[in-house]
Amino acid sequence: MSNNTLKVILSSFMILSLAACGNKEKEPDPVPTPEETEVPEEQETPEPEPETTEEPESTGIELQHGEVSGQVYQNESLNLVIDLPEGWTFMDDAQLAEINKQTGETMNSDFARNMLENGLTVIDAYAYDMSLPATINVVVSQSDQDVTTGNTELLYSMSESTLRKEFESQGYTDIEITGLDVNFMGETHPCLKSTVTQQDQQLYYRQVYCYTGKYLYVITIVTLGADHTEELFPYFTHIN
């Protein structure tokens, strides 16, 4: 395999945005400007009523970082198993932290939840096979089901626009993006199918959108030179 091909397929992990949800940073709370108000001396200030604390409603299982054993990735909180054949390699936790832009850290469940709480998306798994060549990644974000669930047209519209900008920013050309429903893990899921060109080589993308509890996770499959993306679907299953 040429160095040029190796560079193209490994750089494909750069297109990891969730499109519809993307990486989001929390905006700081506005600082209130106090108003100057004169209070008559005779006026007594009422004592504040005791605050009542309500228990937050349960939003489902908290995200756990998936475990890898050989060529099998399993994440109970996502109800997801990826069982890959010979030739595939999963990145280790130190490498995952690095592509999550947390240099010097090691990926774990606390690390992943902290990123989500700060409005970021989490790359929880990344695998590659240089013989195909192909890559697979799993990116998790807080679910925005009120916007996208049951409204695939809105999901496709939001995602296509953001993904196209991401491709263009990375220098990809001949960009074709189509939204379609696919049979994935025995269920119907929204999917973006993309074909792009980089350095005179074609890359084929499939981004499958999956909801579980309060999370949205997007599985991105990329193959170089020929479209083998759908052939990799059988390697994905639910735990239950």
N, C-alpha and C positions, 0 to 999 in steps of 0.2 A: 504494500500500500504506500502511495506517495505521501510525503510530508504535507503536501497541499491538501490531500483528501483528509488526512488525520486532523489537520487544523480546522477544516470545515465542519466535520462531524462533532468534534469536541466543543466547538464554539456554539453549537446549536442549543446548548443549555442556556444561552443568554436570552432566548425567547421563552421566558418562563412566566410572564405575567398572566394573571387570571382573566385578563381582558375586562370582563364585566365588573369585577370587584377590584382588581389591581392592588398594588401596594398603596396603603393609605396611611397617612400620618395624622395623628390626632391634632386638632387645632387647639391652641391654648385657650383656657377660659378667659372671657373678657374681664378686664380689671374695672370694677365699678368706681364711678366718680362720686364721692360723697357730696350731698347737697348741704349747704349751710342753712340750718333751720333753728330759729329761736324758740325755746320752750319756756312758757311762763313759769315763774318760780313756784306758783301755787299748784301747778299741774304735777300730779304724781305719775311717775313712770310705772305702768303695770308690770307685775312680775311675769316673766316668760312662763308659758305653760310647759310642763315636762314633755320632752320629745318622746314619741313612740317609734320604736324601731320595728319595721316589718321584715320578716325573713324573705329574701329574694326567691322568686319562683325558680324551680329547677329547670335548667336548660339542657339537660342531657349529660352524657358522659363527657368528662374533660379530656381534651386531646392528650394522647400518649404518643411518644415518639415510637415509630415502628422498629421492630427487631429484624435483623438479618442473620440468617444462618445459611452459609454457603450461597446458593443461588435462589433462596426463598426469602421474601420480605413479607412480614405479617404485622398488621396494625389493628388491634382489637377495637380501638375507639372509632376507626373508620370502617370496621367490618370488611377488611380488604386483605387479600393474599395475592402476591405476585410470585409465581413459581416458574422461573426462567430455565431454559435448556442450557446445555453445555455451551461455553463460549461467552456467556454474559458475566459481567462483574458489577457488583454494587459498590458505590463509594462508601468509605468508612465514615465514622462520626466526625472525625477531624476535617475531612474533606467536605462533608455536608455543611459544617459550620462555616468553612471558608467560602463556599458558593452562596451561603446565606449572608455573606458580607460581615461575618463575625470572626475575624482573624484572631487566632490564639485561643478560641473557645473550642469546646467539644459538644456535639449535638446530644441533647437529652430532652426529657419531657418538660422539665422546668424551663429550659432554654426555648423550646417551641412555644409553650404557653405564654411566656413573657413577650415574645415577638408578636403573637396575636393580640395580646392586650395593648400593645403599642401601635396597633393598626397596620401591622406588616403581614405579608404572606410568608408561609414557611415551606421551604423545599424539604420534604420529609424523606424522600428517597430519590436516588439517581442511579441508573444502571446504563451500561453501554456494552455493545458487542462490535468489535472492530472488524470482524469478518463480514458482516452484512453490508455496510456498517449501519448501526442504528443506536438510538438512545431512547430511554424511557425515564420520565420523572413524575413525581407526585407532589403537587403544590396545594397547600391547605390555607383556607382563610375562614374568617367568621362568615357564617351564612347570611345572605341577604334575601331570604326566600320570599319575603313580601313583595320584592321587586321582580324576581325572575321566575319563581316557581309557577308553572301553569301558563307562562307567557313566553314561549320560546322565541316568538318574533322579536320581543323586546330584548331578550338575552342575546340573540344573534346580532341585532342591530348595535347594541352597546359593545359587544365583544369584537365584532368585525372591525369597527372603527378604531378601537384601541389597539387591536392586534396589527392592523395594517400600519399604523403609525410606528409601532415597535419594529416591525420588519423594515420599514423605510429608514428608521434611525440607525439600524445595523447594516445598511447598505445592500439589502436584498432587492432584487428586481423581478419583473415578470410575476407579480404577486397576484395569486388567485385564491380567494377565500369563499367557501360555501358553507352555509349552515344547514344541517340535516339531522334527523333523528336516527340513531343506530341501536341495534340490539347488542348490548354489552353486559356481560355477567348475568344473562338471562332476563334483562330488563331493558326498557326503552329509555335512552338517555340522549339529551341534546349533545351535538358534536359540531366542532368546526373542522372542516377539511381544507387544508391549505397546500398550495404548491408555490415554491419560490425558487429563485436562482441566486446563487452566490459563487463568485469566481468560476463562472461557466459550468457550474454543477447544480443539478436540481435536487432540492430537498422536499420531502413530503411529510406534512404534519397532520396529526389527528389530535385534537384536544377534546376529551370527553368529560362532561360536567356531571358530577355526582354529589348528591346531598345526603348527609347522614346526621341526624340530630341537629345541632346548631352549627355544623360545619359544612362548607362547600369544599370538595377537593377536586382538582382537575388533573387528569392523567394525560400527559403529552407524550405521544409516540412520534419519533422522527426517524425516517430512513433516507439514505442518500443514494441517488442514481436510479432507483426504481421504487415504486410504491408497494412496500410490504407491510404498511401500517396495520391494515385490518387482519393480516395473517397472524399478528401478535395478540389479538383480542383473547384467544382461548387461554392464554397464560394468566389471565386475571379472573379471580373468583372471590365470592364472599366467604367469610368464615362460617357463618350460619346458613 
